Amino acid sequence: MKRIAIAAATTAALLLGAAGLHPAFAAALFTDTFDDGNANGWSRSGGSWSVVADGSPAYRQSSTGANARALAGSTFWTDYTVQARVRPITFGATNRTVGVAARARSTSEYYALVLTGGGAAQLQRVSGGSATVLGTAVAAGAPGAWRTLALSVQGTTLAGAVDGVPILRATDTALSAGRIGLVASYASASFDDVTVDTAAPGPGPSDPPTTPPPPGQCRVTGAPTGFAAVNTLGQNGTTGGAGGPAVAVDTAAELIAAIGAAGPLTVCVTGTIVLPAGMYDVTSDKSIVGVGATAGISGGGFNIGLPVSAVTTPPANAVHNVIIQNLSFRDASDDSINVQMFSHHVWIDHNDLAEGYDGLIDIKRGSSYATVSWNRTHDHTKNMLLGHDDGNAAQDTGRLKVTYHHNWFDRTPQRNPRVRFGEPVHIYNNYYVYNTDTGVACQANAGCVVEGNYFEDVEEPATNSYAGPSGRCVARNNVFVGESGVPDCSGTVQEPSVYYSYTLDDPAAVKAIVTAGAGVGRV
């Protein structure tokens, strides 16, 4: 019992750090290991519950034909972390779930951290028996294996961890207090070692404990040009974590906690950090900077943006003012960097991205005022999307204003970038080499200005008739060498100079300039 309580308290502290809260103390409110052979104190609704032997005594829900819940604790509990070991046995379908609940007002109204039959973890708000997904991450694991789930609720912040690693964070105001629960929606599972710890925010700033980086070894270099520098939407340029403290990180737990903390922060990454598969949320006012030429991220990716929804008006709390600089990205389980849901003022600079699963840098769902500069992308097919779907005009029209400059698109066959709806999209002074499908694809009424680039052995350098609805593009002052074709562009496009001033490098010199300066270790 003592071992379990210590582990739960540690996870509670880690989750509070990930949520940007400073834990002052933790105290056990509740434990149940079911070693006494009963489940006294639990109220049940639906399913078939019993205490069974599953390695040790555990609470089993054996039906796959019901929405089953078991609740315990006090309706007056407010801020706490509930943790349990959970072993999914059978899911009725890939969208069925098992997990833990917090702030339960009833068996049909609560927050939950669940595992799905499809290999994901979700934060949910359940109301009237219907679940609203507040966040999703990949949580791959062997079927039938024990997993440790921890759900922290602190004010309006929810945070979830799987096997001791914080992977999800969301904000919601619907539920302020309530009981804990074990939940199994049309799935069977065993539950054991349930603990509840309370942690209160202590005095001082609400950022996680920080380890200062070595002096002079972690700072953002330079400032963005292009759309990330524009003064609009209440943000004057992109400054990231400027004005806040710095923290050095070299583990997955430290990185996830830091990028999800509240307030301005510079996160200094040392070495290669291997993240569990999934996308990890980056909050506003962050600089994530690699130290030296060997810093990087592997396994997971960064999500800059609120959870996906159908809203068409930018929310007041849209994620903004984020810098990612001097990092290598490899083997992402989804996107390496994803920007979504009206996020703005994002600068992605001097990174090296390769060998991911989906996009290397995708910007979508109404996001805008971003600059992608001095990156090298290679050994990957689906490089960069700007706008993800021909049917997303309601969110994207009038937005997706992005500048791409001095990037090295090194043998990436397509999406360099593929553009929908954005205007103007400014693509200048980039080096393209052997992009076998297409360079710039400007579709779905997007408007692209493609100028001062160097295309080498690119059969279709720029087009507005690649696939789907056509767009508009203006190509001027580019260099074409080797077996490069000519642009297939037509229409008129708003000039980027309406928004910002810029100076073009001589396009004939772009290859030398970009290959000498793009990527990591060159800032």
Number of C-alpha atoms within 10 A of each C-alpha: 10 6 7 16 20 14 13 26 23 14 27 30 24 26 32 30 26 31 32 24 25 22 21 11 13 20 13 16 15 16 19 19 21 20 16 10 14 16 18 10 11 14 13 17 16 18 22 16 20 14 19 17 14 13 6 12 19 27 28 23 29 20 21 21 15 18 20 24 26 23 23 19 20 16 15 13 17 18 23 26 31 32 34 26 22 27 23 25 19 19 23 16 14 12 15 20 28 32 31 28 32 34 27 27 20 17 23 17 21 27 31 30 33 28 29 22 20 15 16 19 27 24 26 21 22 18 18 10 13 11 16 13 18 22 23 23 21 22 20 15 11 9 13 13 12 19 20 21 26 31 32 32 29 22 16 13 17 28 27 32 24 22 14 19 22 29 31 29 28 21 16 14 8 13 19 20 20 24 21 32 27 29 29 28 25 23 28 27 27 26 27 25 22 27 24 26 25 23 23 17 18 12 9 7 13 18 23 24 16 15 12 15 19 11 7 7 12 22 20 22 13 8 13 23 22 25 29 31 22 19 15 13 11 6 15 13 22 29 24 24 23 17 12 15 15 23 22 22 23 16 15 20 20 23 23 25 29 30 27 27 25 22 18 23 28 28 28 26 27 22 18 19 21 17 22 23 20 25 26 27 26 26 26 28 26 30 29 28 27 31 25 17 16 15 21 24 25 21 20 28 26 23 20 29 25 22 15 13 10 10 13 16 11 13 12 8 11 17 24 27 27 29 27 22 26 30 30 26 27 22 20 28 20 21 25 29 24 22 26 23 27 29 28 31 31 34 30 23 30 28 26 23 28 21 20 25 18 19 23 28 22 23 28 26 28 29 30 28 27 32 25 25 26 28 28 24 27 19 14 19 23 22 25 25 22 29 30 18 16 15 11 18 19 14 22 28 20 15 22 29 29 29 25 24 25 27 29 28 24 18 19 25 21 21 25 29 23 25 30 32 31 29 25 26 28 24 24 27 29 29 27 26 23 21 25 16 19 22 26 26 31 32 26 25 20 28 28 37 24 24 20 25 30 27 30 20 18 25 20 21 31 27 26 28 18 18 12 12 14 18 27 25 31 23 21 13 15 21 20 21 12 12 13 18 16 17 21 17 21 16 11 13 17 16 16 21 11 8 15 14 10 10 8 13 14 15 22 16 15 26 21 12 17 21 17 10 18 25 26 25 18 14 16
